[in-house]
Amino acid sequence: SKMLYNDKIMERENLIDIEDRGYQFGDGIYEVIGVYDGKPLMLDEHLGRLERSAKEVQLTLPDSIGDLKNKLLELVAGNELAEGIIYMQVSRGTAARWHEFPKADVSPVTVAYTRAEDRMTDVENEGAAAVLTEDIRWLRCDIKTLNLLPNVLAKQKAVENNAIEAILHRGETITEASASNVFMVKDGEIWTHPANNFILNGITRRKVLQLCDELNLKIKEATFTVNELLDADEVFITATKLDVVPILKVDNHMIGTGIPGEATKKVLQAFRSLYQQNVKK
Ligand code: PMP
């Protein structure tokens, strides 16, 4: 299969240097973009977030966003990807290993590749379990950086407990999950943590909020506690390609009546029509 390496689309091979700062420090940023029927979904929004992440870590993107977008579309076409994801990252480049930024003549290293992946229709329809774990991450979770060790440890805990996700809490406050955003429904209102430095403002999250608005579902972008989550009528998570997944159990607590709730199903349905429309365009 093909990869993007800086500004070239080429056959996939290992070109990363051992002193790539992404490899040594996690010094870089990334995006994961869903592809449905050969079409990336919300590509502009993902590239917008990449630009923001770059700015927040003082990394100058080597290509214009327009060029990058065209290369990613070329990559998807070249790999004949129908269903799956684009992974892309930009590291601060390759230089002798010192913590401070390398000299200005060191260019960032951009890579992207695609991975075929089925839609998660079953889990979206049937729901899944989650576990709770303390959010031990840093204070800039709004930046999509390559530093994911706390997320890796949290997800591993989930998998070891036959759960799809680890829902994170900072003290009593639910923030998000290891690789998705968390929503709860209580008395007809949809709650999710505000988009501040404690969470990644998911592209799916933003779209779901917009869809809720269109569906006349009441939204509260406000914090809620672990106990409020456990006492919710419905809980769901959102992320690229995972879309909207009902959470029916958190640790040993059943959520609501233990089946996917009405609000969650409405949101999932609305999200599905969104990418079906995107394909038709
Ligand atoms: N939070 C975290 C920590 C994530 O890693 C992700 C992405 N997998 C999300 C939320 C969801 O973001 P998006 O909807 O943009 O995929």
Residues whose N, C-alpha, C, O or C-beta is under 5 A from the ligand:
A	BS01	PMP	E176 A177 S178 A179 S180 N181 L200 G202 I203 T204 R205 T238 A239 T240
